[in-house]
């Protein structure tokens, strides 16, 4: 079990690292349609297409790691409660698959960027609108995937709290974070301007997963 626990901790931290790196390269997390700026993104792709490609590659690695994490967590802790384990495996696997599909759509901005640089006037506005449509689709799919993320997080945090497999403060903080983040994403799906709760939940989830990842790595060395 120690190996699975250590791998789970590593994957939590690896997901954080890859999603942060991808975001820094331009593949940013959005919490509302007000964050979407087609013109700026298309111009950044024109200026540095390699940077854009790398951001997508890192995102794909992160999405694959999400699925791997769900499976490894199930191997490590699923025996405590098969129902909760099944919930997080299904929710987070579907989340990862949705995000994979999202990147394929997002990759199409490379072609749009080429058209954007070769046009002007009304035609440029048309291309910009197509880019904005792509970003909106990406955002809506991401928002739905994050609801699945919250469901998966609730699955394993309820298990953590119920069976005491991690310190209570970590388990309870993760449980509260998952609820806040999930509610925040439901709210932004219906009222895009109300994104404060989703952003707060996102920060809490980031902190929770970082602390959990470190603890799982540490505990894997002290569990007999």
Secondary structure, DSSP 8 states (H G I E B T S, - for coil): -HHHHHHHHHHHHHHHHHHHHHHHTT----SSGGG--HHHHHHHHHH-HHHHHHHHHHHHHHHHHHHHHHHHHHHHHGGG-HHHHHHHHHHHHHHHHHHHHHHHHHHTHHHHHHHHHT--HHHHHHHHHHHHHHHHHHHHHHHHHHHHHHHHHHHHHHHHHHHTSS-HHHHHHHHHHHHHHHHHHHHHHH-TT--HHHHHHHHHHHHHHHHHHHHHHHHHHH--
